[in-house]
């Protein structure tokens, strides 16, 4: 499934992803500056999140709650990881076993740890304001 969108269409794209995703584990493959965090922000909002979304580049993981204070999900940024052992050391398996949504930025840094049931999301920069997004099943 493929979508071409601009920043003013993020709410629509977030809803399309939620509706069409085969998994609550979303792995975002995209170059720097493609809008991964911006899209995750729109997804958290569309899912009823109450938290401000920012990239967890330094802390590696952010936790989000819905308006009722219940777990909505986790947002990972693996950009700074040197190897997959760092993800294991932070307890990635425990996070993946929850029922929350999982948003993974830079999953290419942990190729052997991306779950087989993850929904792959590839984002391509077409121009300064236009992106192409493709949903790919990982199975």
N, C-alpha and C positions, 0 to 999 in steps of 0.2 A: 504494500500500500504506500502510495507516494503523495506528498503534499508540497505545494509551493506556497510560501507565506511571507508576509511582512510583519514587522513588530506590532502593528495595529491589529493583527489577527491572532495574537498569542492565545487569547481566551478560547477562541474557536479551535485552534490546533490542540491545546491542552485537553479540551473535551473530546476531540477525535482520538487522541492517544488513549485516554482513559476508557473510552467506549470500545476501541479496537484492539487494545493490548490483550495478549493472551496470558499475561503474567503481571504480577504486582512488582516484579523485579525488572527495572528498566536500566539498560546499559547504554549510555550515550557515547557514541563514537563521533568525534567532530574535532576539527582543528581549533587551535586557540582563537578566541574571538568570534566563534560561530554562534554563541548565544545559549550554551548549555545551561548555565546558571539562570539566565533569564527565563528560559523555558521551564526549568524546574520550579522557579518561583511561581509561574502561571499554573503549573500542575498542582502545587501545594495549595494555592488559593482555590482552584477549581474543586479540590477534594475537601474543602472546608477547613483548611489549616488556619491557625490563628497567629502563627509565628512569622517573624520577618525572616526571609530566606536570604542567605548569603553563602558563598562558596566556602566549604570547610577546608580550604587549602592548608592551613597550618594545624588545625585540630584533627584533620582527616575525616571527621564525621560530625554531623549536626543531627539532632533529634527534633522532630516536629510533632506538635499535638494539634488535635482538632479543637473546635470551640468548646467542647465538653471537657477538655483536659485529658482526653484519651490519646493514646499513641496513634499518630497518623503514619509515621514512617521515619526512615533514616536517609540522609544525604551524604554520600561519600565522595571525596575528591582524592584519587590515587596518584595525582600528578607527581608529587614529591617522593613517592616510594622508590626505593632502590631495588627491592625485590619482593616477591610474593610472600616471603616469610614475615615481613613487616605487617602485612594485612592479616595474616594468621595470628600474629602476636597481639594485635589489637582486638581479637575476638570476632573476626568477620563471620565465622560460621554461626556464632550465637545470634548475631544480627539477622543473618539470612534465615534463621529458623523462626523468627517472629512472624506474626500475621500482618505486619505493617508493610507499607510501600517501601521499596528500596530504590533510590536514585543513585546511579553510579556514574561519576564523571571519570574519564580516563581509564576505562576498564581494560584497555590494551596493556596497561602496566601489570595486570594480574590475569593474564590469559587463561591460566589453568584453574582459576578460582571462580570465574564467571559461571554461575549455575546454568546447566543445560536448558532449563526452562525459562531463562531470562528473555525478555523482549528486547531485541537489538534495535536501537534507534540511531540511524546515521544521519548526520546533518552536514550539508554541503553549502558553502557560501557561494551564491550565484552573483550577488552584487553587494554593495554596502548595506542595503536594507532588505534584501530578499534572500531567503534560505530555501533549500530543498530538503525535506525530511522524508526518510524512508523507514517504514516499520518492517523488520525482518525477523522471522521466527528463528530462534537459535537451535531448534530441534532438528 
